[in-house]
Amino acid sequence: TPGETRDIPITFPDNYTPELAGKDAVFKVTLRSAAQVSTPQPDEAFAQKYFEMSLPELRESVRFHMEADREAAYVRRREEEAIRLCCAAMECALPESMIQEEIDRLTGDLSQQAQRQGISLADWQSQAGLGQEEFSAALREKSEARLREILLLDAIREEAGLDCDEPSRRRALEVLAARCEAPVEAIEKSLSNPVVAHELLRRQALELILGVIPR
């Protein structure tokens, strides 16, 4: 009940922050307030009060957005699988120096994310339940996958002349703008950003890989 205080004994997991791992502790918890979840009835009054539309209109709106979300998820999975299969079929040797450079870049990104959460990378790794070997293997796998994708896209760009293909570039810009919910002009102005430029090239390459248009 509100105002009640209880002592809750816990034992920190073995893969927690080193200074607390495996140790016992007691949390003193006071309940400030309590609430009960109530599910409103999806009737005409509910639709009018919260959405200012009729119940049939609300149902159709929900259906439309659910279908759009599932379609978008399907398209993303299809694209990711297409890139993965192409990369898996590549015959190329990745220099160790390139892999290590990508691992360092990825480690830096993860460190910044951890800092924004107010913890160290070691703490983040521990909370994720990853040992050093698992963590290093995951970083290497992700780095190699990204390098293969970059090499794949560069090869497609060179072979297909994507930089000179204005129609596919425009289509890619429009898809990217729709996904970012931004005007096409804003995306075009951001092409100096390596992330945006890479994603534009990826969209153009996917159009070829998936056979959206004949070549």
Disulfide bonds with the S-S distance in Angstrom:
none
